[in-house]
Amino acid sequence: MSSSFNGRNDRRKYNRAKFSEEVTVHKVTESKSGNVFEVQGKSLTVQAQDVSEGGIRLELADVDSPSKIFKLNFKLPKNGSVDVYSKLAWKDGQSCGLQFIVLDEESRKQIKGYVSKSK
């Protein structure tokens, strides 16, 4: 699927839906083995712009920290709370795209349900 998004042509694996909810963002440090993620410091609350099964776009300018991995928590309307680990996929001004890297099957189903109902 090809779409124009913010003036860019993107090929997306997953459909996206507008998602204007608050997201709690925790910076994370990856262990040397890469198998364990440790939450570091205070969390930030930011505004989401859209979501898909594969990731989320946030209004988050401060991603120049050493941490490029984040733990996110957000609530989907009528679908419950989602906890997910993500990595920085791109940054453009005040927006950034985070790709989900650890997402349990129940959370994936919740997001997929939200996106399909938002069409």
C-alpha positions in Angstrom: 0.0 0.0 0.0 1.4 3.4 -0.9 0.2 6.7 0.6 1.3 10.3 0.9 1.9 11.2 4.5 3.4 14.6 5.5 4.6 15.1 1.9 6.4 11.8 1.8 5.5 8.7 -0.2 5.5 5.8 2.3 5.0 2.1 1.8 3.4 0.8 4.9 2.9 -2.8 5.9 0.0 -1.9 8.2 -3.0 0.4 8.0 -2.8 3.4 10.2 -5.6 5.2 12.1 -5.7 8.7 13.6 -5.0 8.4 17.3 -4.9 11.6 19.3 -4.5 10.2 22.8 -1.8 10.7 25.4 1.1 8.2 25.5 3.5 7.7 28.4 7.0 7.3 27.2 9.8 5.8 29.2 13.4 5.9 27.9 15.0 2.4 28.0 18.5 1.0 28.2 19.2 -2.2 26.4 21.3 -4.8 28.2 24.6 -5.9 26.6 23.0 -9.1 25.5 20.1 -7.2 23.9 17.6 -9.4 25.6 16.6 -7.2 28.6 15.3 -3.6 28.6 15.6 -1.4 31.7 13.4 1.7 32.1 15.6 4.8 32.9 14.7 8.1 34.5 11.3 9.9 34.5 8.6 9.2 32.0 7.2 11.8 29.6 3.6 12.2 28.6 3.2 13.1 24.9 0.5 13.3 22.2 0.1 10.6 19.7 -0.9 11.4 16.1 -1.6 7.9 14.6 -1.1 4.2 15.3 -0.9 0.9 13.5 0.0 -2.7 14.4 3.6 -1.9 13.5 4.1 1.4 15.3 3.0 4.8 16.4 3.7 8.5 15.4 4.2 10.9 18.3 4.8 14.5 18.9 8.1 14.0 20.6 11.0 16.3 19.8 13.5 15.1 22.5 14.7 11.8 21.0 18.3 12.8 20.7 19.1 11.0 24.0 21.4 8.0 24.0 18.2 5.9 24.4 16.6 5.0 21.0 14.4 2.4 22.6 11.3 3.3 24.5 8.6 1.6 26.6 5.2 3.1 25.8 1.9 2.9 27.6 -1.4 4.1 26.1 -5.1 3.4 26.3 -7.1 2.5 23.2 -10.7 3.7 23.4 -12.9 0.7 24.3 -10.0 -1.7 23.8 -7.9 -1.3 27.0 -4.4 -0.5 27.9 -1.3 -1.3 25.8 2.3 -1.7 27.0 4.9 -2.0 24.2 8.6 -1.6 23.6 9.5 0.4 20.5 12.5 1.8 18.7 13.0 5.1 16.9 12.3 4.6 13.2 12.4 8.2 12.0 12.3 11.8 13.2 11.0 14.9 11.4 10.9 18.1 13.4 8.5 17.7 16.3 7.2 14.3 15.2 8.8 10.9 15.3 7.9 7.4 14.3 8.4 4.5 16.7 8.4 0.9 15.5 7.0 -1.7 17.9 9.7 -4.3 18.7 8.1 -6.1 21.6 4.3 -6.4 21.4 2.2 -9.2 22.9 -0.5 -10.9 20.8 -3.4 -9.4 22.9 -2.1 -5.9 22.4 -1.6 -6.5 18.7 -5.2 -7.6 18.4 -6.4 -4.6 20.4 -4.5 -2.2 18.1 -5.7 -4.1 14.9 -9.3 -3.8 16.2 -9.0 -0.1 16.9 -7.5 0.6 13.4 -10.1 -1.5 11.6 -13.0 0.3 13.4 -11.5 3.7 12.6 -11.8 3.3 8.9 
